Amino acid sequence: MLNDKTILITGGTGSFGRKCTEIILKKYEPRRLIIYSRDELKQFEMAQDFPDTKYDCMRYFIGDVRDKERMYSAFRGVDYVIHAAALKQVPAAEYNPFEAVKTNILGAQNVINVAIDVGVKKVIALSTDKAANPINLYGATKLCSDKLFIAGNSYSGSENTVFSVVRYGNVAGSRGSVIPFFLKCRENGTLPITDPRMTRFWITLEQGVNFVLRSLEVMVGGELYVPKLPSMNIMELAKVIAPECKTEIIGIRPGEKLHEVMIPVDDARRTLEYPEHYVIQPDFTFWGKRFVNSVAKPVAEDFEYNSGDNPWQLTPEEMRSIIKNL
């Protein structure tokens, strides 16, 4: 799929972008792989691991998704865009709301407009579980971003640029994940627990990247992809990481949910189930002409994809294996 193609990753120096670069270079032979981000130090560090002297397809572009003119330079000749750039720290977004809007919403608009103008074939954007019935600003900006990308299919017209979105839950070991936090707290002998009833979906970084690349391959434009993932209770996770430590209940934090929701019940009427994932369909009149339903089936009208009542639960042994491989 990606052989002899030009791929651009916005926010490419983040944890997703680095792992995505590693997997693309291992599995494919792209013509160019462009890392587009605004932090020159992270680009310098990433270039030590993926130097253009070893991988002649690598390109490093300093730029911000807020800067539309710079994106015109970066997007020319690009076949596929993977949009991973975002301000994603919940407390930072609450304290700096206008900055989150500029990057997550206006930046998404820039990606859409520039991709259509220069003739990018496919754009796939990364979303978050927090965009499903959002209760914090970060989630609200990502919900808006998701809707912009889905609606982008109506704006592309005869240009044939198509847009889709991928949404998944907690990435084990990523920045902001509770796993490295618990590992650090283990040294003090006490793990702070927000609420003992709390549950979360779990996915590894490699699984997330592979799901995005598979979705990029099969997308026709307009879909919102959600993988089927296992869940785990926070107390079970604490026992796996530090069974010898005591726990301290500190209360749920502002903007945090008790259980993760990746498909709200309001979206059930538009959701299709596949063996390994779900697809939330858009409300497009032309969707039926694009989309060929092979093995999918509609979910029940009262369906909600919720980590609290998810039948697929991680075992302690499975979580230990995930932590060991981080």
PyMOL commands that set and color helices and strands:
alter all, ss='L'
color gray80, all
select helices_A, chain A and resi 15-27+40-49+68-75+90-95+97-118+129-131+137-155+157-159+178-188+205-218+234-241+265-270+287-290+316-324
alter helices_A, ss='H'
color red, helices_A
select strands_A, chain A and resi 6-10+32-37+58-62+80-83+122-126+162-166+170-171+190-193+199-203+224-227+231-233+246-249+261-263+271-273+277-280+297-298+305-306
alter strands_A, ss='S'
color yellow, strands_A
deselect
rebuild
show_as cartoon
